[in-house]
Amino acid sequence: MARPRSNGALTIAQLERMLENRRREANALQRERNKLLQRLDAVDRKLGSLAGSGGRLRNGTGGGRSRNPKSLVATMEAVLGRSGKPMRVGDIMDAVRAEGYRSNSANFRGIVNQTLIKEKRFTSAGRGIYQLKK
């Protein structure tokens, strides 16, 4: 599209044509954007099902922090309470995930281990083995 003359002497018809061309171009770009978003959502769903996260994996958009109905401590307490015997950190982590607890942490085992050490509800029964405090 040619640039208008710098003296600003455009007719109303010329201005209306320019506006209509820009609207048409914006609509075309919006349609293209919507198609691309649909394709990206389909890819995100496939990635989520393969990765097991069930959520969005796009960087910086969607997803975010996982929300759980119970806190990690409460979930760990329930798992250890049902077990009735001391458990290893890895077994506790697997049982917490089996309960449906979701985490986006790259090092979830470390988070579970820190929680076991920090929380006074849990006590060490040996190296890497924890139980509920009696």
N, C-alpha and C positions, 0 to 999 in steps of 0.2 A: 504494500500500500504506500502510495506517495505521501510524503510529509506535506502538511498544509503550508501555505505561504506564511512567512513570519509577520506580515502586516495584519493578520487576523481578519482578513476580509473574506470570510466564508459565508456562503448563503445557508439558509436554514435547511434546504434540501441536501446540501453537501454534509452538514452536521448530522442530519438524520441518517444518511447513508453510512457515515462513519460509525455512528452508534449501533446501527443495525448489524454492520459487519463485525463489530466487537462482540455484540451479544451472541451472534451466530458462532463465532470462534470460541467464546467462553462456554457456550452450551456443548459444543463438540468436545472440548477439553474435559468438561464435567462428565460427559458420558464415558469418555475414555478412562477417566479416573475411577469411575464406579465399576467398570469392567475389570480394571486392574485390581481394585480392592476385593472384588469377588474372587478372583483367581488367587490372590494372596491369602484370603481367608481359607480357601480350600487347601492350600499348601500348609497353612498353620494347623488346620485340623489334622491333616495327615501326619505332620511332624509331631503334634501332640499325642496322637495315638501311638506312634512308633516309640516316642521317648517315654510314654507313660505318664506325662505330666497332666494331660487332659486340658491344659490351658494354652494360652497364647505364648508363642515363643519369640515374637517379634521384638527386636531390641528397641526399648524406649517407648513402645506403644502397647497399650493393653497390659494384661498380665499383672505384674506388680507383686505385692506381698500376698502370700497365701493366707486365707482366713479359715480357721478351724473352729468347730463348735466347742471343743475343750482345749485348754492350754496343754503345752507339752508336758509340764509337770503332772497335771491331772491325768493325762493319758498314760504316762509312765507309771504313775501310782496304781492305776487300774490294772495295767499289765502285770506289774510285780505282785499286786494283791491277789489276782487270779492264779498266778503261778504258784505262790506259796513256798517257793524255794528260791535260792539265789540264782541269778542269771548273769551271763556274760554281756558285755556292752553291745556286741554285734547282735546277739539274740534279742536284747531289749529294743534295739533300733529296728530290727525286722518286725517285731511284734507291734511296735508303735505304728509303723507304716501299714501293717496289716489291719490295724484298727481304723485306718482311713485318715490318719494324720498326714497332712501335706506340708512339704517344706521345699523352698526354692534354694536352699543352702547347697553349695557345692560340696561342703564337708559336714553333712548331717550327723555322721558318727561322732565328730568332734563336739558338736553342739550337745548331743545326748550325753557324752562323757563329761563335759563341763557341768551340765545340769546335775548329773549324778553326784559329782564332787561338791558342788556348791550348795545344793538343797539339803537341809538338815533332816528331811523325811527319809532319806536313803542312807544306808551305811554300807561300808565295804566289808564283804565276807571273805575277801582274798584279793589277790592281784587281778584287776579287771573283772571282778565278780561283785555284784551289788544286790542288795535286798532291801525291803522296807524296814525301817527302824521299828523295833518292837517296843 
